[in-house]
């Protein structure tokens, strides 16, 4: 029974991470989250957002394949 709870808890933690990553990535792409100008500003934030979204989607696909 403890193993089942552990698997459920692990899945919930993983799903929460995916949702947060996608939310942050799309917010950076949309301009709601930004980077200070001296660090590159909107362009760097948008590129970082795309990197976050793409790598998150790749990790979801790999996790599904690994099951």
C-alpha positions, 0 to 999 in steps of 0.5 A: 500500500505504501508503494501505491501511495508513493507512485501516486505522490510521485506522479502528482509531483511530476504533473505539477512540475510539468504544469508549472513549467508550461505556465512559466514558459508560455508566460515568458513567450507572451511577455507576462514574465520578463527579464531585466533589460541589462540581461537581454530584455524581452527577446531573451525572455521569449527565447527562454520561454520557447526553450522551457516549453519545448524541453518540457514537451520533450520530457513528457513524451520521453516519460510516456515512452519510458512507461 
